[in-house]
């Protein structure tokens, strides 16, 4: 394994020590990433016996993980029967995007208000994530890792204000939004645009310019009103 990929995996592994606290949390996190990456597409039937074998667990932690995924709107559990990966719900996409823009612009506004030392520390942490994103883009087949690092970049901003729970709120509400984002083609130009957006946000924070930080975040998250339409046209069976 390439050293840049291993370093990125280590960063993500140590960023959330609670992942190691229970089998349920480990299963939840892995299934969530597989659903968001579309490895498990909308409409997929999940057989609990196969999942229990795969994760080498009893039915109890598996049931707990599936219940969490159901609360996030990513699966529908039919007791004593089957579990289906939900189809993408367009109203929930717009709701999650609204929530994300509202919270994340406010987060960077408050970050820009911190003293210079605190800002510098946060910017350094976030920029190290950008560098890892750049490193893994050179590796074939690492787009999922790039996307996980993208999520981690935004988590770092929340953590700097001790608002981890708010990032968790966005995370729990963004399953439908994130799946559509995974349908986008990550061309070199698209990847560079994402990274440039991260840099613009950090430039505003680093300089203590609230307006620049907020506009950087808005531009980074901005979507055209009809942006989902092309994906519904090309992947109609993925949508409710």
SULBEL-V550978 format. One record per pair of residues at least 12 apart in sequence whose ideal C-beta (glycine too) atoms are under 6 Angstrom apart, sorted by the first residue. I is the first residue (numbers start at 0). J is the second residue. D is the distance in whole Angstrom. If there is no record, write none. Layout:
I|J|D / I|J|D
//
This chain:
1|138|6 / 3|134|4 / 3|135|6 / 4|135|6 / 4|138|6 / 7|131|5 / 7|135|5 / 7|144|6 / 7|148|6 / 11|147|6 / 22|56|5 / 22|60|4 / 23|60|4 / 23|63|4 / 23|64|5 / 26|54|5 / 26|64|4 / 27|64|4 / 27|67|5 / 34|73|5 / 34|84|6 / 35|177|5 / 35|178|6 / 36|143|5 / 36|181|6 / 37|181|5 / 39|84|5 / 41|84|6 / 41|86|4 / 41|87|6 / 41|237|4 / 43|84|4 / 44|81|5 / 44|83|6 / 45|82|4 / 65|82|6 / 71|171|5 / 71|174|5 / 72|174|5 / 73|85|6 / 73|174|5 / 86|238|6 / 86|239|4 / 87|175|5 / 87|178|5 / 87|237|5 / 87|238|5 / 88|175|5 / 88|239|5 / 89|227|6 / 91|175|4 / 92|175|5 / 92|176|5 / 92|179|6 / 95|172|5 / 95|173|4 / 95|176|4 / 96|176|6 / 98|172|6 / 99|169|5 / 100|220|5 / 102|165|6 / 103|216|5 / 104|213|5 / 104|216|5 / 104|217|6 / 106|156|5 / 106|157|6 / 107|200|6 / 107|204|6 / 107|212|4 / 107|213|6 / 107|216|5 / 108|209|5 / 108|213|5 / 109|160|6 / 110|159|6 / 110|204|5 / 111|204|5 / 111|207|5 / 111|209|4 / 111|212|4 / 118|204|6 / 118|205|6 / 121|159|4 / 122|201|5 / 122|204|6 / 122|205|5 / 124|155|5 / 125|152|6 / 125|155|5 / 125|201|6 / 128|148|6 / 128|151|6 / 128|152|4 / 129|194|6 / 129|197|5 / 131|148|6 / 132|145|6 / 132|148|5 / 136|190|5 / 142|185|5 / 152|197|6 / 154|166|5 / 179|227|6 / 179|230|5 / 182|230|5 / 196|219|3 / 199|215|4 / 200|215|4 / 200|216|5 / 203|215|5
//
